[in-house]
Each structure stands twice: as C-alpha cells, then as structure tokens.
Amino acid sequence: MRSTASILHLDLDAFFASVEQRDKPSLRGKPVIVGGIGPRGVVATASYEARVHGVRSAMRTAEARARCPHAAFLGGRFDAYREASRLVMERLREESELVEPLSLDEAFVDLAASPSFDPDGVGDLVARLRADITEITHGLTASVGVASSKLMAKIASEVNKPDGSFVVEPGTETDVLGPMQATVIPGVGPATAERLRRVGIATVDDLRTPSVDELVRLLGQSMGTSLWRLARAEDDRPVVAERETKSISVEDTFETDITDRTVLAGEVDRMAAAVAARLRKNGLSGRTVTIKVRHHDFETHTRSSTLQGPTDSPRVLRDTARALLDATDVAGGLRLLGVGVSGLADWVQDDLFADPDEVPDGEESAVPTTRHRDRGVQYYPGMDVRHDVHGDGWVWGAGLGRVTVRFETRETPPGPVHTFTEDDPALHARRVASFDA
C-alpha cells in the first residue's frame, strides 16, 4: 500500500438507467430498468427507485417484472452511454494520465501520477471532480472513493453511494475494513460466503482470525492466500492505463457434487446471462465460448467453441455453452462449473439491449417490439425516434403493428403521447445526438 490516499475509484450511479432518466423527463424519480426486454432478457442496470423492490443487475428480466411491474423497461441506447462515458473518461484524464477504465461507468485513477497532486487537497479535488462530471454530463452523478490501494478505493466508493464520496486515510485501512461483511472482499461470492459462514466467519474482522494455512485448507491455495492478504488490506496492484481484457468468465464451486444435467443446464443458463451482462457493460463481444468443469476427483477440463463472429447475445452464449456441457461426461458429478468468453472485440450492436433474438420461436415477447417490413426498423421501448410533425421523442411501447411515442427530450418537460402505425412514413428511428451538439 501507499503512504498517501492517491488511488481514486469512480463509479457512475445506476449509469444506464440514470442516462435514460436524464433524457426522458417523464421517468425522473420513477423506477427504470434497462436491459434485455424479451422473456429471456437480463437486467443491465436498475435505477435506485427499482432497486428498493429487489431488482438488480444480471437478474432475469422476467423476475424483475414480477418484482417491479410498474417500472419502465427500456431496451437501451448505447450511443448515449458511450458518449457520456467518453466525457467522463476525458475529465478523469485531466487529473492524471494513468486512468484505468473498468467499464463504461467505472475507472481507477492514479492521482500520484500527476506532478501537481497534493495529498492534502484530495477532498477538494473529489468535490470539484464530481461537480464537473454532473455539469458535463447534464446531470449524471458519480460515487468516488480514494485510498492507498485499489481494494480500499473501490470499497470506499460504495460507502456513501449514491452521489457521495469517502476518503480512507492512510493507516486506517484495517479499521475501516474490519466491521464490513466478508463479501466486500473481491472473490467472496455466495458459495464462498456460505462456506465461511459455516465456520463462523461473517465479517472481515472474523476473516483475520484463521491462519493463512487454515484458509488455504478451507478455500484452496489461491483463494485462501488471497483472502488472508486482502482481509489485512494488503494490495499493491498498480493502476494500468492500457488495460486489455482478454476474457470474461463466471464460475461457481458447488457445496455438493452435481450429476443432474437439468440442474447443470440451469447453472449454465445463469452464468451465460451473467457473462453477457458483463460483456455489455464493458462494451464488448466475444467469439470463443468456453466451459470449465471440475469433476468429483478434482480433475479439471475445459471445452471451447469458436463462433463465426463476435457476439454479446445471451441466447447464443447459452446455447453454445449448453452444447459444450452436453458433450461433457458428468456421471461422477461436478464440483465446479464455469462459463467464459474470449476473443473479445470492442464493438456491440447499436440496439444493445433490444434482444430480438431473445424470443424463442413461437413465443410472443413480454414487451412487444415491431419491425417495419420495408424499412427494416425495429422499434423497441426506449428507442429514440423523430416524427416529421411532432418532433423528437422515444418509443413508449411497440407491437401489433403500432408504435406509441412520448414526445419529450432532455430539455423539455414531460411530453404528450401519440400512437402511430409502424409504417407511418413520418416516423423515423434516430441516433442520439452528441452532448456537445
């Protein structure tokens, strides 16, 4: 760790949903859920008004609808998200040349890399930075943490979230970390947390009681050693400006070996959805799908399949991973299963979350979309449109040959709603304009 609080972690609050609320006045202060809108879609981001109902990222859209049926479910506008992200990252680079983006809405900054950095002025720097971000993005807010390490900076950014900040003074790291739940440590997911709970470990303070050898016996060499260090706030990872993600994966170790293929297929579905959500949050797609299995005797194998082109589709990832699982012998039981994607590309389809391919053959979408047969336009909730008479607006709903539009923009009050036929020649899909326009 460093002797100064000089690593900053910034996280834009409920990013995708906040952009939608900013640009759609009628949705401000109301629950908004952005993600796949089909019955097999996945939540990308939920506004804080939706989170109080238990909606969270990577949850199936169908479950989110059951928990918060009165929310606005939107397909997303990636152009708007990329533009907001660009402005924020440019502002961060004014503070330091060492900025490590983690996704469109999250980054580390090495403040000490700037020759003008003043450790005593961190509080003022953070206040100025957050105010500037709100101004240049026309209303988005950010939560910021500053500390002597990446671990503590990221944890600090969660302390006063949303729209807050927290600085961990050097020398206080273990005191700040100790009372927190062990799940704040990276890598402590539900399975690991349950294993720790069974031996009486709930908080980070509890996690410091066992020796490193005891943690290794409980969790394995890599995890045990890592948690022993991180529980003591020992983290010397540098901020890396050119950060290249080589793969994205999700895996889980089961409490008991699983032989039931139906159960394993369900786990594959869940993991593929989570991987797709992470791909989309990072603005990526991938070509090679891999499953990792660890058998009851600890033998570990991987199987991979390379697609014709990069994808971020949950359906494609799920079907490919399932096919790989079908070719795997599970007779003796699996103790670990994982799904991953590599061969990453930094592009995604423009209608990032529309997911027309999420609807199985013969089924109707829970939130209808409609496609104009001649113009090839797929209308989906949240999409930007323009009408020759009524002006700019966004799709409130679509289906059965009709498109309902609310006419409002970021600069207007909540606007009126009109419904048109899908082939209305006066209605046009519209790409979002730059904030600088």
Secondary structure, DSSP 8 states (H G I E B T S, - for coil): --SS--EEEEEETTHHHHHHHHH-GGGTTS-EEEE--STT-BEEEE-HHHHTTT--TT-BHHHHHHH-TTSEEE---HHHHHHHHHHHHHHHHTT-S-EEEEETTEEEEEGGGSTT--GGGHHHHHHHHHHHHHHHTTS--EEEEEESSHHHHHHHHHHT-SS-EEE--TT-HHHHHTTSBGGGSTT--HHHHHHHHTTT--BHHHHTSS-HHHHHHHH-HHHHHHHHHHTTT-------SS----EEEEEEEEEEEE--HHHHHHHHHHHHHHHHHHHHHTT-EEEEEEEEEEETTS-EEEEEEEEEEEE--HHHHHHHHHHHHHTS--TT-EEEEEEEEEEEES---SSTTT-GGGS-TT---SS--EE-TTT--EE-TT-EEEETTTEEEEEEEEETTEEEEE---TTS-S--EEEEETT-TTEEE-----TT-
